[in-house]
Amino acid sequence: MPAPTTPDTHDTPAVALGPTALVLGIIAAPGVWPGLMFALMPWSWLAGALAVTFGLAGIHFARQGIGRMWPAAAGTVLGTLGVAGFFVLMAAFSV
């Protein structure tokens, strides 16, 4: 056998969870500003929810040594902002 076939911790798809959460969080975060809220509402809701989900999974795997912590944490925070902006908008309309 020329090379072992066991996967390395840096070869796993879990490494991509943090950067994916960061990109989705960057897409979701501008939905917090009132001028952009109506234009970005569908993308802010969807990207924010996915950023939180992928970010929390990325944090879980980063604590095990797979991937990096900072993009997962930043993506989770930005995604939470995007989702919170959506909920604030819906709460404002329901009053």
N, C-alpha and C positions, 0 to 999 in steps of 0.2 A: 504494500500500500504506500503510495507516495505521500499522502498527507492525511491527518485525522479528519474525520467528518463531523466531529462534535461541534456544536455551535458555540461561539464566543459570546460573552455578555454584551459586546458591542455590535453583534450581528442581529440581534432580536428586533422585531418591529416595535417593541416597547420604547426603544430609543427615540422614535419619531413622535411619541405622544406629547412631549413638552413643546417642541417647536410647532407642532400642529395646533396645540392649544393657544400658543402665543399668536400665531397668524389669525386664528379665528377670533381671539380676543381683540386684536387690533381692528378687525372688521366690525366687531360688535360695539366697541367702546364709543365711537362717535354718535351712536344713537341716544346718548345721554343728553347731548346738547339740544336745547329746544328748537333751534333752527333746522337741525338735521333729523329730528326725531320722526317726523312724518315720512320723510323720504326714505329713511333707512329702517323703518319699523320691521318689515318682514326679515330682512337680513340680520338686524340686530337681535331679534328674538331667536332665530335659528342658530346663528353663529355663536351667540352668547351661551345658549344651552349646550351646544356641542363643545365650546371652549371649557365650560365648567366640568363637563363630563370627562373630556380628554385630559384636562389639567389635573383633576383629582386622581385619575388613573396614572398619569405621569408622575405625580408626587408619590404615589404608592410605590411605583417601580424605582423611582430615584432614591427612595429610602432604602431599597434593597441593593443599591449600587448599579442599577441599570438606567442609563440616561442621566440627564442633568436636572437639578432641582429648580434653578432660577427661571428657565422658560416655562416650566410647568406651573410654577407659582404665579408668575406674571400673567400667563394666559388665563389662569383661574380667576385672578382678581379682575382683569379686564372683561372677561366673560360675565362675571357677576355684576359688574357695572352695567353692561349691556342689557342683561336680563332685568336688573333692578330699574333701569330707565323705562323699560317696557311696562313693568308693573306699576310704576309711578304714573305713567301716562294713562293706563287703564283705570287706576284708582281716581285720578283727576276727572275722568269722564263719567265715572259712576256716581260721583257726589252731586 
